[in-house]
């Protein structure tokens, strides 16, 4: 049998997905884990509008400045409540802001490959849980680090990126053991949609939190949510269905039997030279690179652009910036459902579905 025919072979599965099963519960928990990590990553993008002096004051238009002064004279108590929330303001240049924004991505790059090997040693549950816990704790300490100095903020964001890189990698190992082939798109799309939904939520409510409570509470709230999610993760999640104490025998048999029908190859060293010459691999790499480049630019700079260039206040800037991600979250889940539908009905080959959806 050729490699292509092996790849396109669809293992049998029982009709209809059991949405009350443990594996779908795992997808929901991982959805909230991704939700938590992306909110912690994007929180600075919306908070920095209030954190940076030049962005908050010099970005006001003349008309807005007049309205602000008039409102201050007529109602001083309102002006103090709105703008004096006890939060510090920093003189960070655009270049410094760019370094702070990018530091978390450098951290993610540093741990993506090593964490794959460490996951095989310590287990995906431990790696993902540890990454989520470290990221959450560092989020809580970000306001304190900003008061100490910009260097400490960069260091914290870099280490936070390393922790999130560990967590991202661990997800693939877990789904390799928990997701039946014909449900893999559904499960991974439910889990992955947490990133888009988290981006929507943090951008939508972050500006309101900053305006009402002060920008440090953006980090306090979503850092605390991450700690709670981490506790839930360590209690509920196991590396594979065989060792989970609460899984039903029917579901365990279904997952194990469906995975045994997949073609497997013996473990061997990573073929670096062959990978470097593989054009399909480079095509996948370029596709993901372009996709994440675009998403990172939108997530990182759209709130600042809307606030400083279009002169929209921090609350409305966050709401406008969040709109692309509610659409992305919905399409991620629907896309996974559609992909599994096309495969289960034998309407398209597996490779065709992947190329179509990637395009």
DALIN-V670426 format. One record per residue. N is the residue number from 1. RES is the residue in three letters. PSI is psi in whole degrees, -180 to 180 (none if undefined). OMEGA is omega in whole degrees, -180 to 180 (none if undefined). D_LAST is the distance of its C-alpha to the last C-alpha in Angstrom with 2 decimals. Layout:
BEGIN
n:res:psi:omega:d_last
N:RES:PSI:OMEGA:D_LAST
N:RES:PSI:OMEGA:D_LAST
END
This chain:
BEGIN
n:res:psi:omega:d_last
1:UNK:134:-178:28.37
2:UNK:158:178:25.49
3:UNK:-37:-179:22.98
4:UNK:-39:-179:20.14
5:UNK:-31:176:22.37
6:UNK:-41:-177:23.25
7:UNK:-36:-176:19.72
8:UNK:-8:180:19.08
9:UNK:131:-175:22.45
10:UNK:115:179:22.40
11:UNK:152:-179:25.42
12:UNK:153:178:27.53
13:UNK:159:179:27.84
14:UNK:154:-173:30.12
15:UNK:131:178:29.16
16:UNK:133:-180:27.97
17:UNK:139:179:27.00
18:UNK:96:-175:29.92
19:UNK:-10:175:28.74
20:UNK:8:-177:32.15
21:UNK:168:-177:31.79
22:UNK:-34:-178:32.01
23:UNK:-32:176:28.49
24:UNK:-30:171:27.17
25:UNK:-39:175:29.78
26:UNK:-41:179:28.40
27:UNK:-38:179:24.92
28:UNK:-43:179:26.64
29:UNK:-40:178:28.65
30:UNK:-30:174:25.69
31:UNK:-47:-180:24.02
32:UNK:-29:175:27.12
33:UNK:-45:176:27.17
34:UNK:-38:175:23.74
35:UNK:-47:-178:25.00
36:UNK:-46:-176:28.09
37:UNK:-40:-179:26.58
38:UNK:-34:177:24.21
39:UNK:-38:178:27.14
40:UNK:-31:179:29.30
41:UNK:-39:-173:26.86
42:UNK:-14:-175:26.30
43:UNK:-37:-179:29.93
44:UNK:-29:-178:31.09
45:UNK:-36:179:28.68
46:UNK:-33:-179:30.48
47:UNK:-30:-174:33.88
48:UNK:-21:176:34.17
49:UNK:-41:178:34.69
50:UNK:-24:-177:37.98
51:UNK:-32:-172:38.69
52:UNK:125:-175:38.82
53:UNK:-48:-176:41.86
54:UNK:-35:180:40.55
55:UNK:-37:-173:37.47
56:UNK:-38:-172:39.61
57:UNK:-48:-176:42.51
58:UNK:-16:179:41.69
59:UNK:-6:180:38.48
60:UNK:139:174:40.66
61:UNK:166:180:41.32
62:UNK:-42:-179:44.98
63:UNK:-42:180:44.90
64:UNK:-37:180:43.46
65:UNK:-41:179:46.12
66:UNK:-42:179:48.86
67:UNK:-42:-180:47.67
68:UNK:-45:-179:47.62
69:UNK:-42:179:51.15
70:UNK:-44:-179:52.50
71:UNK:-34:179:51.11
72:UNK:-41:-179:52.60
73:UNK:-40:-176:56.03
74:UNK:-34:-176:56.05
75:UNK:78:-175:54.61
76:UNK:-37:-177:54.84
77:UNK:-37:179:54.13
78:UNK:-41:-179:50.72
79:UNK:-39:180:49.72
80:UNK:-42:-179:50.78
81:UNK:-35:-176:48.89
82:UNK:-41:-170:45.66
83:UNK:-20:-180:45.67
84:UNK:78:-177:48.03
85:UNK:11:180:46.33
86:UNK:7:-179:47.82
87:UNK:141:-179:44.63
88:UNK:157:177:44.90
89:UNK:139:-171:43.37
90:UNK:149:177:42.50
91:UNK:77:179:42.58
92:UNK:126:179:39.31
93:UNK:162:176:38.11
94:UNK:-35:178:34.48
95:UNK:-43:178:34.38
96:UNK:-41:178:35.69
97:UNK:-40:179:33.20
98:UNK:-40:178:30.35
99:UNK:-42:179:31.87
100:UNK:-45:179:32.23
101:UNK:-44:-173:28.62
102:UNK:-19:-174:27.30
103:UNK:-37:-180:29.82
104:UNK:-33:177:28.03
105:UNK:-37:176:24.91
106:UNK:-40:178:27.31
107:UNK:-40:179:28.76
108:UNK:-43:-180:25.51
109:UNK:-38:-176:24.82
110:UNK:-31:-173:28.41
111:UNK:-5:-176:28.19
112:UNK:-51:-177:24.73
113:UNK:-49:179:25.96
114:UNK:-36:-178:29.63
115:UNK:-26:175:28.89
116:UNK:-41:177:27.14
117:UNK:-41:-179:30.49
118:UNK:-32:178:32.53
119:UNK:-38:177:30.68
120:UNK:-24:-179:31.92
121:UNK:-50:-173:35.42
122:UNK:-17:-179:35.82
123:UNK:147:-176:33.31
124:UNK:-36:-179:30.13
125:UNK:-47:-178:32.19
126:UNK:-42:-178:34.44
127:UNK:-47:-179:31.83
128:UNK:-42:179:29.62
129:UNK:-42:179:32.76
130:UNK:-42:179:34.38
131:UNK:-41:180:31.38
132:UNK:-41:-180:31.24
133:UNK:-47:-180:35.03
134:UNK:-45:180:35.24
135:UNK:-40:-178:32.53
136:UNK:-43:180:34.36
137:UNK:-41:179:37.75
138:UNK:-33:176:36.63
139:UNK:-42:179:35.17
140:UNK:-32:-177:38.63
141:UNK:-2:-177:40.30
142:UNK:-46:178:38.14
143:UNK:-40:178:40.57
144:UNK:-41:179:43.49
145:UNK:-37:179:41.75
146:UNK:-35:177:41.14
147:UNK:-32:-180:44.91
148:UNK:-45:180:45.72
149:UNK:161:-175:43.63
150:UNK:-30:180:40.27
151:UNK:-43:180:40.44
152:UNK:-35:177:40.61
153:UNK:-44:180:37.61
154:UNK:-43:180:35.54
155:UNK:-46:-179:36.88
156:UNK:-43:180:36.16
157:UNK:-35:179:32.58
158:UNK:-47:178:32.04
159:UNK:-37:176:33.61
160:UNK:-40:176:31.62
161:UNK:-39:177:28.40
162:UNK:-41:179:29.79
163:UNK:-42:180:30.53
164:UNK:-32:175:27.07
165:UNK:-39:175:25.61
166:UNK:-43:-177:27.91
167:UNK:-41:180:26.76
168:UNK:-44:-176:22.98
169:UNK:-38:-177:23.64
170:UNK:-25:-178:26.01
171:UNK:-39:-176:23.56
172:UNK:-37:179:21.79
173:UNK:-39:-180:25.26
174:UNK:-45:-178:26.31
175:UNK:-25:177:23.46
176:UNK:-23:-178:24.09
177:UNK:-13:-175:27.54
178:UNK:-23:-171:27.08
179:UNK:116:171:23.99
180:UNK:145:-173:24.46
181:UNK:-42:-177:21.50
182:UNK:-2:174:20.88
183:UNK:2:-173:21.16
184:UNK:-40:180:19.18
185:UNK:-42:178:16.07
186:UNK:-51:-174:18.59
187:UNK:-46:-178:20.71
188:UNK:-31:178:18.26
189:UNK:-36:175:16.54
190:UNK:-46:180:20.11
191:UNK:-46:-176:21.01
192:UNK:-26:-180:18.01
193:UNK:-15:176:18.29
194:UNK:-31:179:21.60
195:UNK:-47:180:20.14
196:UNK:-41:179:18.68
197:UNK:-38:177:21.87
198:UNK:-40:177:24.04
199:UNK:-41:178:22.67
200:UNK:-47:-176:23.46
201:UNK:-48:-176:26.92
202:UNK:-38:178:28.03
203:UNK:-33:-177:27.13
204:UNK:-44:-175:28.64
205:UNK:-14:-178:31.89
206:UNK:-43:179:32.27
207:UNK:-39:179:33.76
208:UNK:-43:178:36.12
209:UNK:-45:-180:37.26
210:UNK:-39:-177:37.91
211:UNK:-37:-175:39.85
212:UNK:-47:-174:41.97
213:UNK:-24:-173:42.52
214:UNK:148:-174:41.59
215:UNK:-30:179:38.57
216:UNK:-28:-177:39.80
217:UNK:-19:172:39.32
218:UNK:-44:180:35.54
219:UNK:-38:-180:35.82
220:UNK:-44:-176:38.64
221:UNK:-51:-175:36.95
222:UNK:-23:171:33.56
223:UNK:-40:178:35.28
224:UNK:-40:177:37.60
225:UNK:-39:178:34.84
226:UNK:-39:178:33.32
227:UNK:-41:178:36.72
228:UNK:-44:179:37.07
229:UNK:-36:179:33.61
230:UNK:-41:177:34.56
231:UNK:-44:178:37.79
232:UNK:-38:-179:36.02
233:UNK:-50:-176:33.63
234:UNK:-26:-179:36.56
235:UNK:-42:-169:38.43
236:UNK:-36:-168:35.84
237:UNK:141:172:33.31
238:UNK:157:-175:34.08
239:UNK:-31:-180:32.25
240:UNK:160:-177:32.26
241:UNK:-22:-176:33.42
242:UNK:-37:-175:36.46
243:UNK:4:-180:38.28
244:UNK:128:-175:37.47
245:UNK:-17:-173:40.81
246:UNK:-2:-177:39.57
247:UNK:144:179:37.11
248:UNK:154:179:38.41
249:UNK:-36:-179:39.27
250:UNK:-46:-179:37.14
251:UNK:-40:179:33.94
252:UNK:-45:179:34.76
253:UNK:-39:180:35.36
254:UNK:-46:-178:32.15
255:UNK:-49:-177:30.00
256:UNK:-44:-178:32.02
257:UNK:-37:180:32.18
258:UNK:-34:-180:28.46
259:UNK:-29:179:27.74
260:UNK:-18:179:30.49
261:UNK:-10:179:28.78
262:UNK:145:175:25.94
263:UNK:136:-180:26.58
264:UNK:154:179:27.83
265:UNK:150:-180:28.80
266:UNK:149:-179:31.76
267:UNK:139:179:31.33
268:UNK:172:-179:31.60
269:UNK:155:-178:31.25
270:UNK:124:-178:27.91
271:UNK:78:-174:27.25
272:UNK:-46:-177:26.66
273:UNK:-43:179:27.35
274:UNK:-36:178:25.06
275:UNK:-40:-179:22.19
276:UNK:-27:-179:22.84
277:UNK:1:-174:22.58
278:UNK:109:-179:19.47
279:UNK:-41:176:16.68
280:UNK:-37:178:13.99
281:UNK:-41:178:15.23
282:UNK:-33:177:15.01
283:UNK:-44:177:11.39
284:UNK:-43:-180:10.70
285:UNK:-47:-178:13.33
286:UNK:-37:178:12.07
287:UNK:-47:179:8.64
288:UNK:-38:179:10.91
289:UNK:-47:-179:13.55
290:UNK:-41:-179:11.84
291:UNK:-49:-177:10.72
292:UNK:-30:174:14.28
293:UNK:-50:-179:15.93
294:UNK:-47:-179:14.84
295:UNK:-41:-179:15.82
296:UNK:-41:179:19.02
297:UNK:-44:-179:20.05
298:UNK:-47:-178:19.71
299:UNK:-42:-171:21.53
300:UNK:-45:-168:24.16
301:UNK:-13:-178:25.18
302:UNK:-44:178:24.40
303:UNK:-43:179:27.59
304:UNK:-40:179:29.74
305:UNK:-48:-179:28.42
306:UNK:-36:-179:29.12
307:UNK:-47:-172:32.49
308:UNK:-33:-177:33.76
309:UNK:-44:-179:32.40
310:UNK:-5:176:32.31
311:UNK:44:176:35.37
312:UNK:140:-177:34.17
313:UNK:167:-171:36.05
314:UNK:-35:-179:34.61
315:UNK:-51:-178:34.33
316:UNK:-30:176:32.47
317:UNK:-42:178:30.31
318:UNK:-41:180:29.04
319:UNK:-46:179:28.43
320:UNK:-40:-179:26.42
321:UNK:-23:-175:24.35
322:UNK:-17:-173:23.59
323:UNK:-42:179:22.04
324:UNK:-26:-171:18.34
325:UNK:-22:173:18.72
326:UNK:-35:174:20.31
327:UNK:-41:180:17.35
328:UNK:-41:180:15.04
329:UNK:-44:-180:17.59
330:UNK:-45:-178:17.74
331:UNK:-28:178:14.07
332:UNK:-47:-180:13.90
333:UNK:-46:-180:16.83
334:UNK:-37:179:15.92
335:UNK:-40:178:12.46
336:UNK:-41:177:14.47
337:UNK:-44:-179:17.03
338:UNK:-39:-180:14.84
339:UNK:-47:179:13.29
340:UNK:-33:177:16.93
341:UNK:-45:-180:18.19
342:UNK:-35:180:16.13
343:UNK:-45:-176:17.35
344:UNK:-28:179:20.88
345:UNK:5:180:21.39
346:UNK:33:180:20.24
347:UNK:-32:179:18.03
348:UNK:155:175:15.19
349:UNK:158:-179:15.41
350:UNK:-46:-178:14.28
351:UNK:-34:178:12.23
352:UNK:-43:178:10.53
353:UNK:-44:-179:9.85
354:UNK:-43:180:8.46
355:UNK:-41:-178:6.05
356:UNK:-48:-177:5.23
357:UNK:-34:176:5.35
358:UNK:-39:178:3.79
359:UNK:none:none:0.00
END
